[in-house]
Amino acid sequence: MAMIVRIVEIPTEFKEALPILQKIEAAGYEAYFVGGSVRDTILKRPIHDVDIATSAYPSEVKELFKKTVDTGIEHGTVMILDHGTGYEVTTFRTESGYQDYRRPDKVTFVRSLKEDLKRRDFTINALALSESGQVFDLFGGLADMQHHIIKAVGDPNERFNEDALRMMRAVRFASQLDFQIESETLQGIARHSRLLEKIAVERCHSEFVKMMLGVAAQNGLNVMLDTGLDRHVPVLGEHEQALKQLANSPLSLQNEVQVWSLLAFTFGFSRGQISSFLKKWKTANKIINDVILTTELLFAIKKQQVTNWLLYQTGAANITNAIDVFGPLPETQTLMSRYAELPIKTKKQLQITGGQLIQQGVLQPGPELGKILDYLERAVVDGQIPNNFDDLKAAAVNFLNED
């Protein structure tokens, strides 16, 4: 039995897009808000993307609006720019043939909302919202939401065969929403976990990071371990014991650097291993560098060997990352205040420059110059030389004489 619910006060994000729905409906077609934005409205969560689905075909949608862009017209998606904000409007469709376990080989436009919702991944995402605020729930998504359940629409085996990334999405929702995955859906994931290898690593990367940042990340990790998904993404399957320990401890991570730093620290990875691990996950170079700095600080905290020089190299943002990962323990309490008291935070704050050393006749341009500035930088950070011009110049002269 379909459950009918009306949302009395629809969120601003929907109100702003109402003129689009109204225009499509005035022309005799159906149009609804669909997907994650409807789910998040009911769960009183922030809305990210407003998606609109309609019985109008792409050519019919384009006739109704002045400014449109074909963002994915072969799949029925047109971007409407008439109201400043771009809204994606997608024609109701059915899909068939998934050679790559990700994208349909064939898309057929249909006029039926039910046919469109039937192809969606989970019941909590198979909801439509009309302009009057009525929620259309044809697959029991509202009841599943009430019971905190993630359940595939129809046969989970078919859903995961169509798009294997849906398995990682299930795990991500379990973590973000603190929901349980329904047993047949869970069995479907275990049965098809190897299909994850067919999916681009970048897509798995995005879902995995979101999962690790969720309110119930342990929940998501446990599902990955129980279903064997961890064995079909880069490297994780080689460290199941360590992952099991993590899955039994409360996780509260704030950003992607913290996610990978926690894993690298838990796995005991060296610099080189971190780099290779994260390249396999197609991680951005900036993140890799931050993870290396954060993880090296984590190991030093554990050994109680945190030097001022290490804090200086790590920098404020990654010190914060390390504190968040390690937890607010006595070992981390003083790190930020120690960092704040450092005489300089960057090399640019040295009260002498290479140019000045040359002008003062201390030395000629050449490789020695870089060496001297490195020496002065470290000596100032370590508190051996005051950061003023005269002391730095004298130290540079001494360094050269000793050299």
C-alpha positions in Angstrom: 0.0 0.0 0.0 1.5 3.3 -1.1 1.8 5.8 1.8 0.8 9.4 1.1 2.4 12.2 3.0 2.2 16.0 2.5 5.1 18.3 3.4 3.4 21.5 4.6 6.4 23.8 4.4 8.7 22.9 1.5 12.3 24.1 1.8 13.5 27.3 0.1 15.6 25.3 -2.4 12.4 23.8 -3.8 10.5 27.0 -3.6 13.1 28.7 -5.8 12.6 25.9 -8.4 8.8 25.9 -8.3 8.4 28.1 -11.4 10.0 25.4 -13.5 7.7 22.7 -12.2 4.7 25.0 -12.7 5.7 25.9 -16.3 6.1 22.2 -17.2 2.7 21.3 -15.6 1.0 24.3 -17.3 2.0 22.7 -20.6 0.2 19.5 -19.7 3.1 17.4 -18.4 3.9 16.0 -15.0 6.9 17.2 -13.0 8.2 16.4 -9.6 11.2 16.9 -7.3 12.9 13.5 -7.0 15.7 11.6 -5.3 18.1 12.6 -2.5 16.7 16.1 -2.0 13.2 14.6 -1.2 14.8 12.1 1.2 16.8 14.8 3.0 13.8 17.1 3.3 11.8 14.3 5.1 14.8 13.5 7.3 15.3 17.3 8.0 18.8 17.2 6.6 20.5 19.9 4.5 19.6 19.6 0.8 22.4 19.5 -1.8 21.1 19.1 -5.3 17.5 19.8 -6.5 16.7 17.2 -9.2 13.5 17.4 -11.2 11.9 14.6 -13.2 9.2 15.0 -15.8 7.0 13.2 -18.2 8.0 15.8 -20.9 10.6 14.5 -23.4 13.9 16.5 -23.7 12.7 18.2 -26.9 9.4 19.2 -25.2 11.3 20.6 -22.2 13.5 22.7 -24.5 10.5 24.2 -26.2 9.2 25.5 -22.9 12.3 27.4 -21.7 14.5 30.1 -23.3 17.8 29.0 -21.9 18.7 25.4 -21.8 21.9 23.3 -22.0 22.1 19.7 -23.1 24.0 18.3 -20.1 23.1 14.7 -20.7 20.4 14.7 -23.4 21.1 11.1 -24.4 20.0 10.2 -20.9 17.1 12.7 -20.9 18.8 15.4 -18.9 18.5 19.1 -19.8 19.8 22.0 -17.7 17.4 24.9 -17.4 19.0 28.3 -16.8 16.0 30.6 -17.1 16.0 31.4 -13.4 19.8 32.1 -12.8 20.4 28.9 -10.9 20.8 25.9 -13.2 18.3 23.1 -12.6 18.6 19.7 -14.1 15.4 18.3 -15.5 15.4 14.6 -16.5 12.7 12.8 -18.5 11.1 9.8 -16.8 13.0 6.8 -18.2 13.6 3.1 -18.1 17.1 1.6 -18.6 18.4 -1.7 -19.9 21.7 -3.5 -20.6 24.6 -2.6 -18.3 27.7 -3.9 -20.0 30.1 -2.0 -17.7 28.1 -2.5 -14.5 27.7 1.3 -14.3 25.9 3.0 -17.2 22.9 1.7 -19.1 23.4 0.7 -22.8 19.9 1.8 -23.6 17.6 4.5 -22.2 14.0 4.6 -23.1 11.9 7.7 -22.3 8.5 7.0 -20.7 5.5 9.0 -19.5 5.1 7.1 -16.2 6.4 8.2 -12.8 6.2 4.7 -11.4 8.4 3.3 -14.2 11.0 6.0 -13.5 11.1 5.5 -9.7 11.3 1.7 -10.3 14.8 2.0 -11.7 16.2 3.9 -8.7 18.6 2.3 -6.2 17.0 2.4 -2.8 13.4 2.9 -1.6 14.4 6.0 0.4 15.6 7.5 -2.8 12.6 6.5 -4.9 10.4 9.3 -3.7 8.8 12.1 -5.7 7.5 15.5 -4.4 4.8 17.4 -6.2 4.6 21.2 -6.2 1.7 21.0 -3.7 4.0 19.2 -1.2 2.6 15.7 -1.7 5.1 12.9 -1.5 4.6 10.0 -3.9 6.0 6.8 -2.3 5.4 3.8 -4.5 8.0 1.4 -3.0 7.7 1.8 0.8 10.5 4.3 1.2 8.7 6.3 3.9 8.2 3.3 6.1 11.9 2.2 5.5 12.9 5.7 6.5 10.8 5.5 9.6 12.5 2.2 10.5 16.0 3.5 9.5 16.4 0.9 6.8 18.3 0.9 3.5 16.5 -1.4 1.1 17.0 -1.9 -2.7 14.0 -1.1 -4.9 12.8 -4.5 -6.2 15.4 -7.2 -6.6 18.8 -6.2 -5.1 20.7 -8.5 -7.4 19.3 -6.7 -10.4 20.0 -3.3 -8.9 23.7 -4.1 -8.2 24.2 -5.7 -11.5 22.9 -2.6 -13.2 25.3 -0.3 -11.3 27.8 -1.9 -8.9 28.6 1.5 -7.4 25.3 1.2 -5.6 26.9 -1.2 -3.2 29.3 1.6 -2.0 26.3 4.0 -1.9 24.5 1.6 0.4 27.4 1.6 2.7 27.8 5.4 2.5 24.1 5.9 3.4 24.4 3.4 6.3 27.1 5.6 7.7 25.7 9.1 6.9 22.2 8.3 8.1 23.0 5.7 10.7 20.6 3.3 9.0 20.8 -0.5 8.8 20.9 -2.3 5.5 18.0 -4.7 5.0 19.1 -8.4 5.0 18.3 -9.2 1.3 20.0 -6.0 0.2 23.0 -7.0 2.4 23.1 -10.5 0.9 23.0 -8.9 -2.6 26.1 -6.8 -1.7 28.0 -9.8 -0.5 27.0 -11.8 -3.6 28.1 -9.1 -6.0 31.0 -7.4 -4.1 33.6 -8.4 -6.8 31.7 -6.3 -9.3 33.1 -3.3 -7.5 36.4 -3.9 -9.4 34.6 -2.9 -12.6 33.9 0.6 -11.3 36.4 3.5 -11.7 38.4 3.9 -8.6 37.6 7.7 -8.5 33.9 6.8 -8.0 34.7 4.3 -5.2 37.0 6.9 -3.7 34.3 9.5 -3.4 31.8 7.1 -1.8 34.4 5.7 0.6 35.5 9.1 1.9 31.9 10.2 2.4 31.3 7.0 4.3 34.3 7.5 6.6 33.0 11.1 7.3 29.5 9.9 8.2 28.1 9.9 11.7 28.2 6.1 11.9 31.4 5.4 10.0 32.0 2.2 12.0 28.6 1.0 10.7 29.8 1.4 7.1 33.2 -0.2 7.8 31.5 -3.2 9.4 29.3 -3.7 6.3 32.4 -3.4 4.0 34.1 -6.1 6.1 31.1 -8.4 6.4 30.2 -8.3 2.7 33.8 -8.5 1.4 33.6 -5.1 -0.3 37.0 -4.2 1.3 38.7 -6.8 -0.8 37.6 -5.2 -4.1 38.9 -1.7 -3.5 42.6 -0.8 -3.4 44.8 -2.0 -0.5 42.1 -2.2 2.3 41.6 -6.0 1.9 45.2 -6.5 2.9 44.6 -5.0 6.3 41.4 -6.6 7.5 42.6 -7.0 11.1 43.4 -3.4 11.4 40.1 -2.4 9.8 38.2 -4.6 12.3 39.9 -2.7 15.2 38.8 0.6 13.6 35.3 -0.7 13.1 35.1 -1.2 16.8 36.2 2.2 17.8 34.2 5.5 17.7 35.2 7.4 14.6 34.7 11.2 14.2 36.6 12.5 11.2 36.2 15.9 9.7 37.9 15.8 6.3 39.5 13.6 3.7 43.1 14.2 5.0 42.0 12.8 8.4 40.4 9.8 6.7 43.5 8.7 4.9 45.8 9.7 7.8 43.9 7.5 10.2 44.2 4.5 7.9 47.9 5.2 7.1 48.6 5.5 10.9 46.6 2.4 11.7 48.3 0.4 9.0 51.7 1.7 10.1 52.6 3.1 6.7 55.9 4.8 5.8 56.0 7.9 3.6 56.6 5.8 0.5 53.7 3.4 1.4 51.4 6.3 2.0 52.2 7.7 -1.4 51.7 4.4 -3.2 48.5 3.6 -1.2 46.9 6.9 -2.1 47.9 6.9 -5.7 46.1 3.6 -6.1 43.0 5.4 -4.8 43.7 8.2 -7.3 44.0 10.8 -4.6 45.0 14.4 -5.3 48.7 15.2 -4.7 47.9 18.0 -2.3 45.9 15.5 -0.1 48.8 13.0 -0.4 51.3 15.6 0.9 49.0 16.6 3.8 48.4 12.9 4.7 52.2 12.3 4.8 52.7 15.3 7.1 49.8 14.4 9.4 50.7 10.8 9.7 54.4 11.5 10.5 53.2 13.8 13.3 50.8 11.0 14.5 53.7 8.5 14.8 55.8 11.2 16.7 52.9 11.8 19.1 52.6 8.1 19.7 56.3 7.9 20.5 56.2 11.2 22.4 58.9 12.6 20.1 57.3 15.7 18.8 60.0 18.4 18.1 59.4 22.0 17.3 60.9 21.4 13.9 58.3 18.7 13.2 55.5 21.0 14.3 56.8 23.8 12.0 57.0 21.4 9.0 53.6 20.1 9.7 51.8 23.4 9.9 48.6 24.5 11.7 46.0 22.7 9.5 47.7 19.4 9.7 48.5 19.7 13.4 44.7 20.1 13.8 44.2 17.0 11.6 46.5 15.0 13.7 44.9 16.1 17.0 41.4 15.2 15.6 42.6 11.7 14.5 44.6 11.0 17.7 41.9 12.4 20.0 42.0 15.0 22.7 44.5 13.2 24.9 47.2 14.6 27.2 49.8 14.0 24.3 48.0 16.4 22.0 46.9 19.1 24.5 49.9 21.3 24.1 50.7 20.9 20.4 48.8 24.0 19.1 50.1 26.2 21.9 53.6 25.0 21.1 53.1 25.7 17.5 51.7 29.2 18.3 54.8 30.0 20.2 57.2 29.1 17.4 59.3 32.2 16.4 58.4 31.8 12.7 55.7 29.8 10.9 57.3 30.1 7.4 60.7 30.7 5.9 59.5 34.1 4.5 59.3 35.3 8.2 63.1 35.1 8.5 64.4 38.6 9.2 67.1 38.2 6.5 66.9 37.3 2.8 69.3 35.7 0.4 69.5 39.0 -1.4 70.5 40.8 1.8 73.2 38.2 2.5 74.7 38.8 -1.0 74.4 42.7 -0.7 76.2 42.5 2.7 79.0 40.6 1.0 78.5 37.6 3.2 78.7 35.3 0.1 78.2 35.1 -3.7 75.1 33.8 -5.4 75.2 30.0 -5.7 74.2 26.7 -4.0 75.7 27.7 -0.6 73.0 30.4 -0.3 70.2 27.8 -0.1 72.1 25.8 2.4 72.6 28.8 4.7 69.0 29.9 4.5 67.9 26.3 5.4 70.4 26.3 8.3 69.1 29.7 9.6 65.5 28.6 9.2 66.0 25.5 11.4 68.2 27.3 13.9 65.5 30.0 14.4 62.7 27.4 14.8 64.8 25.4 17.3 65.4 28.6 19.3 69.2 28.6 18.8 69.3 32.0 17.0 67.0 35.0 17.6 65.1 36.0 14.5 66.7 39.4 13.9 68.9 40.7 11.1 72.2 41.1 13.0 72.1 37.7 14.8 71.1 36.0 11.5 73.9 37.7 9.6 76.5 36.8 12.3 75.2 33.2 12.3 75.5 33.1 8.5 79.2 34.3 8.7 80.0 31.7 11.4 78.3 28.9 9.3 80.5 29.8 6.3 83.7 30.0 8.3 83.0 26.6 9.9 82.1 25.1 6.6 
